[in-house]
Structures are given as C-alpha cells and as structure tokens.
C-alpha cells in the first residue's frame, strides 16, 4: 500500500497525488470516516445507484443554483 503524508491548506484542502487521480476516470470522490480512518473513494456520476442525490440543479431548480441556506434546510 502506497502512503503519502499531506498537510492541509489554510482552507482545509488536501491534494491527491496526480498518479492516484489518474487511475480513475473521475474528478469526484467520496470521503468516509470510520473511527479514526478516513477512506477516499472515487465515485462515477453515471452510476450513483448507491448514493442519495440530495439536490440536482437540473431536476430541482431549472438548472439554477441554490443558496447554501436552502441546501442546509433541505438536508436537515
């Protein structure tokens, strides 16, 4: 198993190594927390059967965005 040590930016971001990202044909990843382990897995938008889609701009808002406040209310 390959390991990389990363430091977060001031905004809390980390960089996934390009060689790792290149193994997947997606720019979308899901992060899961299990006790003290963070798991980062690629997700493929054409196969979201295992995920709940909370908001789709095309479906729910005629292609327009949604405010963070409204999104949080929907999630709650």
Secondary structure, DSSP 8 states (H G I E B T S, - for coil): ---------TTS-----HHHHTTSS-S-EEEEEETTEEEEEE--TT--TTS-----HHHHSTT----HHHHHHHH-
